[in-house]
Amino acid sequence: MIAADAPKPDSILPQVEASRARADALFRLKSAGTWLVVIGLVLVGLWATDNIDTAFIAEWGPFIFGGAGLTILVSVVSIFFATILALIGAMGRLSRNPYLNGVAALYVSLVRGTPLIVQIYFIYLALPQVGIVLPAIPSGIIALSFNYGAYMTEIFRAGIQAVPQGQREAAESLGMPERLVMRRIVLPQALRIVIPAIGNDFVAMLKDSSLVSILAVEELLFRSQLVGRQNFRSLETLLIAAAIYWILTITFSYFQQRLERRMARGDR
């Protein structure tokens, strides 16, 4: 028997949640403080041993940072076309037509079995021998789209297969054609499933976009290498580039996590 003055479970729950929120906030604060201490010690050590020139960083940092816009542009355009290729590839992988299935399977196997840098060189240097000449930026975008599209094909295929078969059968029993079922029933749900994975691939593409620097595309890494070689200060320039890539990754990862939480609330 519960005593009359005992706290009710409904009144305890908000206190438990508030205490848990304070503990989580304190944990994140300590974790962030650890980051700052470690990074600060490394930077102070480099500065104290005269291995880093802060004046040089202040002078050339804005120029290197100017390449971040092109890095983001290449990544956004590439992930857009990669998503289209992945959707087409997933439909081919799920097709009962052996020819379509074979072409899609070959695309995935070929791309996943060769390095991205080889694909970039092939599009930019090898295709001109057969009469296809492309500028550096389109070549980089095509290579990134082609590469990530193959990896995302399997993600889309898994997302489509994750939609309950009963929903498709119920729609077909109502007389809906297969294409309409795919467009109205299956794909909208599959997209909700694969969006977090697309976000992860976009964050990865931000870093892999640095490979287009080998085509003299003036993105972030190319500018840092250019300045570093000209001034024999590669330590400072690569630190700047690494810091910018890191900040971009953290920023887009934050927005991705917020999107995932919003979608999770929508599912509930």
Contacts in CASP RR format, 6 or more apart in sequence:
PFRMAT RR
TARGET T0000
AUTHOR 0000-0000-0000
METHOD contacts of the structure
MODEL  1
MIAADAPKPDSILPQVEASRARADALFRLKSAGTWLVVIGLVLVGLWATD
NIDTAFIAEWGPFIFGGAGLTILVSVVSIFFATILALIGAMGRLSRNPYL
NGVAALYVSLVRGTPLIVQIYFIYLALPQVGIVLPAIPSGIIALSFNYGA
YMTEIFRAGIQAVPQGQREAAESLGMPERLVMRRIVLPQALRIVIPAIGN
DFVAMLKDSSLVSILAVEELLFRSQLVGRQNFRSLETLLIAAAIYWILTI
TFSYFQQRLERRMARGDR
43 52 0 8 1.000
45 51 0 8 1.000
46 52 0 8 1.000
46 235 0 8 1.000
47 54 0 8 1.000
51 235 0 8 1.000
52 235 0 8 1.000
52 236 0 8 1.000
52 239 0 8 1.000
53 233 0 8 1.000
53 236 0 8 1.000
56 231 0 8 1.000
56 233 0 8 1.000
56 236 0 8 1.000
57 236 0 8 1.000
57 239 0 8 1.000
57 240 0 8 1.000
60 227 0 8 1.000
60 231 0 8 1.000
60 236 0 8 1.000
60 237 0 8 1.000
60 240 0 8 1.000
61 240 0 8 1.000
63 223 0 8 1.000
63 227 0 8 1.000
64 220 0 8 1.000
64 223 0 8 1.000
64 224 0 8 1.000
64 227 0 8 1.000
64 237 0 8 1.000
64 240 0 8 1.000
64 241 0 8 1.000
64 244 0 8 1.000
65 220 0 8 1.000
65 240 0 8 1.000
65 244 0 8 1.000
66 220 0 8 1.000
66 223 0 8 1.000
67 218 0 8 1.000
67 219 0 8 1.000
67 220 0 8 1.000
67 222 0 8 1.000
67 223 0 8 1.000
68 219 0 8 1.000
68 220 0 8 1.000
68 244 0 8 1.000
68 248 0 8 1.000
69 219 0 8 1.000
70 137 0 8 1.000
70 217 0 8 1.000
70 218 0 8 1.000
70 219 0 8 1.000
70 220 0 8 1.000
71 206 0 8 1.000
71 209 0 8 1.000
71 210 0 8 1.000
71 219 0 8 1.000
71 220 0 8 1.000
71 248 0 8 1.000
72 206 0 8 1.000
72 248 0 8 1.000
74 137 0 8 1.000
74 140 0 8 1.000
74 141 0 8 1.000
74 144 0 8 1.000
74 209 0 8 1.000
74 212 0 8 1.000
74 217 0 8 1.000
74 219 0 8 1.000
75 144 0 8 1.000
75 202 0 8 1.000
75 205 0 8 1.000
75 206 0 8 1.000
75 209 0 8 1.000
76 202 0 8 1.000
77 141 0 8 1.000
77 145 0 8 1.000
78 140 0 8 1.000
78 141 0 8 1.000
78 144 0 8 1.000
78 145 0 8 1.000
78 148 0 8 1.000
78 205 0 8 1.000
78 209 0 8 1.000
79 145 0 8 1.000
79 148 0 8 1.000
79 198 0 8 1.000
79 201 0 8 1.000
79 202 0 8 1.000
79 205 0 8 1.000
80 145 0 8 1.000
81 141 0 8 1.000
81 142 0 8 1.000
81 145 0 8 1.000
82 144 0 8 1.000
82 145 0 8 1.000
82 146 0 8 1.000
82 147 0 8 1.000
82 148 0 8 1.000
82 149 0 8 1.000
82 152 0 8 1.000
82 201 0 8 1.000
82 205 0 8 1.000
83 149 0 8 1.000
83 152 0 8 1.000
83 198 0 8 1.000
85 145 0 8 1.000
85 146 0 8 1.000
85 149 0 8 1.000
85 150 0 8 1.000
85 152 0 8 1.000
85 153 0 8 1.000
86 148 0 8 1.000
86 149 0 8 1.000
86 150 0 8 1.000
86 151 0 8 1.000
86 152 0 8 1.000
86 153 0 8 1.000
86 155 0 8 1.000
86 156 0 8 1.000
87 156 0 8 1.000
88 104 0 8 1.000
89 104 0 8 1.000
89 107 0 8 1.000
89 108 0 8 1.000
89 149 0 8 1.000
89 153 0 8 1.000
89 156 0 8 1.000
89 157 0 8 1.000
90 104 0 8 1.000
90 153 0 8 1.000
90 154 0 8 1.000
90 156 0 8 1.000
90 157 0 8 1.000
90 160 0 8 1.000
91 100 0 8 1.000
91 104 0 8 1.000
92 100 0 8 1.000
92 101 0 8 1.000
92 102 0 8 1.000
92 103 0 8 1.000
92 104 0 8 1.000
93 101 0 8 1.000
93 104 0 8 1.000
93 105 0 8 1.000
93 108 0 8 1.000
93 153 0 8 1.000
93 154 0 8 1.000
93 157 0 8 1.000
94 101 0 8 1.000
94 157 0 8 1.000
94 160 0 8 1.000
94 161 0 8 1.000
95 101 0 8 1.000
95 104 0 8 1.000
104 153 0 8 1.000
107 150 0 8 1.000
107 153 0 8 1.000
108 150 0 8 1.000
108 153 0 8 1.000
108 154 0 8 1.000
110 150 0 8 1.000
111 119 0 8 1.000
111 146 0 8 1.000
111 147 0 8 1.000
111 149 0 8 1.000
111 150 0 8 1.000
111 151 0 8 1.000
112 150 0 8 1.000
112 151 0 8 1.000
116 143 0 8 1.000
116 144 0 8 1.000
116 147 0 8 1.000
116 208 0 8 1.000
116 211 0 8 1.000
117 211 0 8 1.000
117 214 0 8 1.000
119 143 0 8 1.000
119 146 0 8 1.000
119 147 0 8 1.000
120 139 0 8 1.000
120 140 0 8 1.000
120 143 0 8 1.000
120 211 0 8 1.000
120 212 0 8 1.000
120 214 0 8 1.000
120 215 0 8 1.000
121 214 0 8 1.000
122 143 0 8 1.000
123 134 0 8 1.000
123 139 0 8 1.000
123 140 0 8 1.000
123 142 0 8 1.000
123 143 0 8 1.000
123 146 0 8 1.000
124 134 0 8 1.000
124 136 0 8 1.000
124 139 0 8 1.000
124 140 0 8 1.000
124 143 0 8 1.000
124 215 0 8 1.000
127 133 0 8 1.000
127 134 0 8 1.000
134 142 0 8 1.000
136 212 0 8 1.000
136 215 0 8 1.000
136 216 0 8 1.000
136 217 0 8 1.000
137 212 0 8 1.000
137 215 0 8 1.000
137 217 0 8 1.000
139 212 0 8 1.000
139 215 0 8 1.000
140 212 0 8 1.000
140 215 0 8 1.000
140 217 0 8 1.000
143 212 0 8 1.000
144 205 0 8 1.000
144 208 0 8 1.000
144 209 0 8 1.000
144 212 0 8 1.000
147 208 0 8 1.000
148 201 0 8 1.000
148 205 0 8 1.000
151 201 0 8 1.000
152 194 0 8 1.000
152 197 0 8 1.000
152 198 0 8 1.000
152 201 0 8 1.000
155 194 0 8 1.000
155 197 0 8 1.000
155 198 0 8 1.000
155 201 0 8 1.000
156 190 0 8 1.000
156 194 0 8 1.000
158 194 0 8 1.000
159 190 0 8 1.000
159 193 0 8 1.000
159 194 0 8 1.000
160 186 0 8 1.000
160 187 0 8 1.000
160 190 0 8 1.000
162 190 0 8 1.000
162 193 0 8 1.000
163 185 0 8 1.000
163 186 0 8 1.000
163 189 0 8 1.000
163 190 0 8 1.000
163 193 0 8 1.000
167 185 0 8 1.000
167 186 0 8 1.000
167 189 0 8 1.000
168 181 0 8 1.000
168 185 0 8 1.000
168 186 0 8 1.000
171 180 0 8 1.000
171 181 0 8 1.000
171 184 0 8 1.000
171 185 0 8 1.000
172 178 0 8 1.000
172 181 0 8 1.000
176 184 0 8 1.000
176 185 0 8 1.000
192 263 0 8 1.000
192 267 0 8 1.000
195 259 0 8 1.000
195 260 0 8 1.000
195 263 0 8 1.000
196 256 0 8 1.000
196 259 0 8 1.000
196 260 0 8 1.000
196 263 0 8 1.000
199 252 0 8 1.000
199 256 0 8 1.000
200 256 0 8 1.000
202 252 0 8 1.000
202 256 0 8 1.000
203 249 0 8 1.000
203 252 0 8 1.000
203 253 0 8 1.000
203 256 0 8 1.000
206 245 0 8 1.000
206 248 0 8 1.000
206 249 0 8 1.000
206 252 0 8 1.000
207 245 0 8 1.000
207 249 0 8 1.000
209 219 0 8 1.000
210 219 0 8 1.000
210 220 0 8 1.000
210 221 0 8 1.000
210 245 0 8 1.000
212 219 0 8 1.000
213 219 0 8 1.000
213 221 0 8 1.000
213 222 0 8 1.000
213 225 0 8 1.000
216 222 0 8 1.000
220 241 0 8 1.000
220 244 0 8 1.000
220 245 0 8 1.000
221 241 0 8 1.000
223 241 0 8 1.000
224 237 0 8 1.000
224 238 0 8 1.000
224 240 0 8 1.000
224 241 0 8 1.000
225 234 0 8 1.000
225 237 0 8 1.000
225 238 0 8 1.000
227 233 0 8 1.000
227 237 0 8 1.000
228 234 0 8 1.000
228 236 0 8 1.000
228 237 0 8 1.000
228 238 0 8 1.000
231 237 0 8 1.000
END
